[in-house]
Amino acid sequence: MQLYIGNKNYSSWSLRPWLLMTHFGIPFEEVKLRLSFEAGSPFKTALAKITPTGKVPVLVDDDGFAVWDTLAICEYLAEKFPERGLWPAERQVRARARSVCAEMHAGFGALRQHFPMNIEAQLPQIGAEVLATKPEVARDLGRIVQMWSELLQTHGGPFLFGRFSIADAYFAPVCSRFRSYAAPLPAPLQAYVEAVFELPAMQSWVQQALAEQDFLDFDEPYRSARG
């Protein structure tokens, strides 16, 4: 299988299936494309051959079948590799995991807009200012705090449903955002963020993101240069 992704420093959607597959030892070939939204760019040209959306990530199976959209990719992998246990095993727990993934998939627009993923950046002052002046971001943060707190308390941690699952891969970019912008979190939630970052697969992604040293101005609302 091939997994088409964008820049590791910026591409939150790409992180989700990459982390999932790497953590669970699902073999794949990474195809990384430099993010660009311009028509005719190498990014758009390459993706036009495999997906009508022109977006990453895209999973291409070994028979050439392409799956786009992160949630569809995760579901496809869960069905293709049922022995890996990508979702929780119990039906209602699995339904709750799907529910919170779908909530992340469709919601939290303010947090996405004002706390874009930027692994190499440390912007605590920006984080404090945004939370003080953008009530919609504070509401998104409050909902995530509520969600994570309930799940960690119910399932005992260290991950949202006990053991690592698609749900944790789905919220890994949020963990990165909270780190970059120093979002204030209760101690148990901060421990959860650290548990995600301690995963060997996540450490590998971070190291490769830092090694890119590629500045994309359209993904940088708060910086005019690296460093």
NORWOJO-V551881 format. One record per residue. N is the residue number from 1. SS is DSSP state (@ for helix, = for strand, . for the rest). PHI is phi in whole degrees, 0 to 359 (* if undefined). D_CENTER is the distance of its C-alpha to the mean C-alpha in Angstrom with 1 decimal. Layout:
n->N ss->SS phi->PHI d_center->D_CENTER
n->N ss->SS phi->PHI d_center->D_CENTER
//
This chain:
n->1 ss->. phi->* d_center->19.9
n->2 ss->= phi->243 d_center->18.2
n->3 ss->= phi->240 d_center->14.5
n->4 ss->= phi->274 d_center->14.5
n->5 ss->= phi->225 d_center->11.7
n->6 ss->. phi->255 d_center->12.0
n->7 ss->. phi->305 d_center->12.4
n->8 ss->. phi->289 d_center->10.3
n->9 ss->. phi->290 d_center->11.1
n->10 ss->. phi->246 d_center->9.9
n->11 ss->. phi->276 d_center->7.8
n->12 ss->@ phi->295 d_center->4.3
n->13 ss->@ phi->294 d_center->5.1
n->14 ss->@ phi->295 d_center->6.7
n->15 ss->@ phi->302 d_center->4.6
n->16 ss->@ phi->300 d_center->4.2
n->17 ss->@ phi->290 d_center->8.0
n->18 ss->@ phi->298 d_center->9.0
n->19 ss->@ phi->295 d_center->8.3
n->20 ss->@ phi->300 d_center->9.9
n->21 ss->@ phi->292 d_center->12.7
n->22 ss->@ phi->292 d_center->13.4
n->23 ss->@ phi->298 d_center->13.6
n->24 ss->. phi->270 d_center->15.8
n->25 ss->. phi->68 d_center->17.9
n->26 ss->. phi->274 d_center->17.5
n->27 ss->. phi->291 d_center->19.2
n->28 ss->. phi->202 d_center->17.9
n->29 ss->= phi->261 d_center->18.8
n->30 ss->= phi->277 d_center->16.2
n->31 ss->= phi->239 d_center->17.2
n->32 ss->= phi->261 d_center->15.7
n->33 ss->. phi->243 d_center->16.9
n->34 ss->. phi->292 d_center->17.3
n->35 ss->. phi->304 d_center->15.8
n->36 ss->. phi->197 d_center->18.7
n->37 ss->. phi->252 d_center->19.6
n->38 ss->. phi->277 d_center->23.3
n->39 ss->. phi->300 d_center->25.3
n->40 ss->. phi->84 d_center->26.7
n->41 ss->. phi->289 d_center->24.3
n->42 ss->@ phi->305 d_center->23.5
n->43 ss->@ phi->299 d_center->19.9
n->44 ss->@ phi->292 d_center->21.3
n->45 ss->@ phi->295 d_center->24.2
n->46 ss->@ phi->295 d_center->22.3
n->47 ss->@ phi->288 d_center->20.0
n->48 ss->@ phi->300 d_center->23.1
n->49 ss->. phi->282 d_center->24.4
n->50 ss->. phi->232 d_center->21.8
n->51 ss->. phi->214 d_center->20.2
n->52 ss->. phi->283 d_center->21.8
n->53 ss->. phi->276 d_center->18.7
n->54 ss->. phi->68 d_center->18.5
n->55 ss->. phi->231 d_center->14.7
n->56 ss->. phi->253 d_center->12.0
n->57 ss->. phi->274 d_center->10.8
n->58 ss->= phi->223 d_center->14.1
n->59 ss->= phi->257 d_center->15.4
n->60 ss->= phi->246 d_center->19.2
n->61 ss->. phi->288 d_center->21.1
n->62 ss->. phi->291 d_center->24.2
n->63 ss->. phi->263 d_center->26.4
n->64 ss->. phi->90 d_center->24.8
n->65 ss->. phi->286 d_center->23.1
n->66 ss->= phi->258 d_center->20.0
n->67 ss->= phi->235 d_center->17.2
n->68 ss->= phi->245 d_center->14.9
n->69 ss->. phi->80 d_center->12.4
n->70 ss->@ phi->301 d_center->9.2
n->71 ss->@ phi->294 d_center->11.0
n->72 ss->@ phi->296 d_center->14.2
n->73 ss->@ phi->297 d_center->13.0
n->74 ss->@ phi->297 d_center->12.0
n->75 ss->@ phi->296 d_center->15.3
n->76 ss->@ phi->299 d_center->17.1
n->77 ss->@ phi->294 d_center->16.2
n->78 ss->@ phi->297 d_center->17.1
n->79 ss->@ phi->284 d_center->20.4
n->80 ss->@ phi->286 d_center->21.1
n->81 ss->. phi->234 d_center->20.6
n->82 ss->@ phi->297 d_center->21.8
n->83 ss->@ phi->290 d_center->23.2
n->84 ss->@ phi->279 d_center->19.8
n->85 ss->. phi->64 d_center->19.1
n->86 ss->. phi->290 d_center->15.5
n->87 ss->. phi->258 d_center->16.3
n->88 ss->. phi->302 d_center->18.8
n->89 ss->. phi->282 d_center->22.3
n->90 ss->. phi->282 d_center->24.1
n->91 ss->@ phi->300 d_center->24.2
n->92 ss->@ phi->290 d_center->23.8
n->93 ss->@ phi->294 d_center->21.1
n->94 ss->@ phi->297 d_center->19.2
n->95 ss->@ phi->296 d_center->19.9
n->96 ss->@ phi->293 d_center->18.5
n->97 ss->@ phi->298 d_center->15.2
n->98 ss->@ phi->296 d_center->15.1
n->99 ss->@ phi->297 d_center->16.2
n->100 ss->@ phi->288 d_center->13.5
n->101 ss->@ phi->294 d_center->10.8
n->102 ss->@ phi->295 d_center->13.0
n->103 ss->@ phi->297 d_center->13.5
n->104 ss->@ phi->294 d_center->9.9
n->105 ss->@ phi->299 d_center->10.0
n->106 ss->@ phi->257 d_center->13.3
n->107 ss->. phi->238 d_center->13.6
n->108 ss->. phi->59 d_center->12.9
n->109 ss->@ phi->295 d_center->14.0
n->110 ss->@ phi->294 d_center->15.8
n->111 ss->@ phi->297 d_center->13.1
n->112 ss->@ phi->300 d_center->11.0
n->113 ss->@ phi->291 d_center->14.3
n->114 ss->@ phi->265 d_center->15.7
n->115 ss->. phi->238 d_center->12.8
n->116 ss->. phi->297 d_center->11.0
n->117 ss->. phi->294 d_center->8.7
n->118 ss->. phi->205 d_center->11.4
n->119 ss->. phi->297 d_center->11.4
n->120 ss->. phi->281 d_center->15.1
n->121 ss->. phi->272 d_center->16.3
n->122 ss->. phi->240 d_center->17.8
n->123 ss->. phi->231 d_center->18.8
n->124 ss->@ phi->296 d_center->20.1
n->125 ss->@ phi->294 d_center->22.9
n->126 ss->@ phi->297 d_center->20.8
n->127 ss->@ phi->301 d_center->18.8
n->128 ss->@ phi->296 d_center->22.1
n->129 ss->@ phi->294 d_center->23.6
n->130 ss->@ phi->298 d_center->20.9
n->131 ss->@ phi->294 d_center->21.1
n->132 ss->@ phi->279 d_center->24.8
n->133 ss->@ phi->245 d_center->25.2
n->134 ss->. phi->240 d_center->22.5
n->135 ss->@ phi->300 d_center->23.2
n->136 ss->@ phi->293 d_center->20.6
n->137 ss->@ phi->289 d_center->17.8
n->138 ss->@ phi->299 d_center->19.8
n->139 ss->@ phi->294 d_center->19.8
n->140 ss->@ phi->300 d_center->16.1
n->141 ss->@ phi->299 d_center->15.9
n->142 ss->@ phi->299 d_center->18.9
n->143 ss->@ phi->294 d_center->17.4
n->144 ss->@ phi->293 d_center->14.4
n->145 ss->@ phi->300 d_center->17.0
n->146 ss->@ phi->298 d_center->19.2
n->147 ss->@ phi->299 d_center->16.7
n->148 ss->@ phi->299 d_center->15.5
n->149 ss->@ phi->300 d_center->19.2
n->150 ss->@ phi->297 d_center->20.6
n->151 ss->@ phi->291 d_center->18.4
n->152 ss->@ phi->294 d_center->18.9
n->153 ss->@ phi->291 d_center->22.6
n->154 ss->@ phi->291 d_center->23.0
n->155 ss->@ phi->254 d_center->21.5
n->156 ss->. phi->82 d_center->22.4
n->157 ss->. phi->67 d_center->19.2
n->158 ss->. phi->285 d_center->18.0
n->159 ss->= phi->252 d_center->15.0
n->160 ss->. phi->299 d_center->14.7
n->161 ss->. phi->240 d_center->17.0
n->162 ss->= phi->91 d_center->18.8
n->163 ss->. phi->262 d_center->17.5
n->164 ss->. phi->300 d_center->13.9
n->165 ss->. phi->213 d_center->12.8
n->166 ss->@ phi->305 d_center->10.4
n->167 ss->@ phi->302 d_center->10.0
n->168 ss->@ phi->290 d_center->8.8
n->169 ss->@ phi->299 d_center->6.2
n->170 ss->@ phi->291 d_center->5.2
n->171 ss->@ phi->263 d_center->5.7
n->172 ss->@ phi->302 d_center->4.8
n->173 ss->@ phi->297 d_center->3.5
n->174 ss->@ phi->293 d_center->6.6
n->175 ss->@ phi->303 d_center->8.4
n->176 ss->@ phi->295 d_center->8.3
n->177 ss->@ phi->300 d_center->9.6
n->178 ss->@ phi->297 d_center->12.1
n->179 ss->@ phi->292 d_center->13.3
n->180 ss->@ phi->297 d_center->13.9
n->181 ss->. phi->255 d_center->15.7
n->182 ss->. phi->51 d_center->17.3
n->183 ss->. phi->296 d_center->16.7
n->184 ss->. phi->287 d_center->19.6
n->185 ss->. phi->232 d_center->18.6
n->186 ss->. phi->301 d_center->21.1
n->187 ss->@ phi->306 d_center->21.7
n->188 ss->@ phi->298 d_center->20.3
n->189 ss->@ phi->285 d_center->16.9
n->190 ss->@ phi->296 d_center->17.0
n->191 ss->@ phi->296 d_center->17.9
n->192 ss->@ phi->295 d_center->14.9
n->193 ss->@ phi->303 d_center->12.6
n->194 ss->@ phi->294 d_center->15.0
n->195 ss->@ phi->298 d_center->14.9
n->196 ss->@ phi->297 d_center->11.3
n->197 ss->@ phi->287 d_center->12.2
n->198 ss->@ phi->278 d_center->15.3
n->199 ss->. phi->298 d_center->14.0
n->200 ss->@ phi->305 d_center->15.6
n->201 ss->@ phi->295 d_center->12.7
n->202 ss->@ phi->292 d_center->10.5
n->203 ss->@ phi->299 d_center->13.7
n->204 ss->@ phi->296 d_center->14.2
n->205 ss->@ phi->300 d_center->11.1
n->206 ss->@ phi->299 d_center->12.1
n->207 ss->@ phi->300 d_center->15.6
n->208 ss->@ phi->289 d_center->15.1
n->209 ss->@ phi->296 d_center->13.2
n->210 ss->@ phi->293 d_center->16.2
n->211 ss->@ phi->284 d_center->18.6
n->212 ss->@ phi->296 d_center->17.8
n->213 ss->. phi->51 d_center->19.7
n->214 ss->. phi->239 d_center->19.1
n->215 ss->. phi->264 d_center->19.5
n->216 ss->. phi->246 d_center->18.5
n->217 ss->@ phi->296 d_center->20.4
n->218 ss->@ phi->288 d_center->18.9
n->219 ss->@ phi->255 d_center->15.5
n->220 ss->. phi->234 d_center->17.6
n->221 ss->. phi->285 d_center->19.1
n->222 ss->. phi->241 d_center->20.3
n->223 ss->. phi->228 d_center->21.5
n->224 ss->. phi->253 d_center->24.1
n->225 ss->. phi->196 d_center->23.8
n->226 ss->. phi->290 d_center->22.0
n->227 ss->. phi->90 d_center->23.2
//
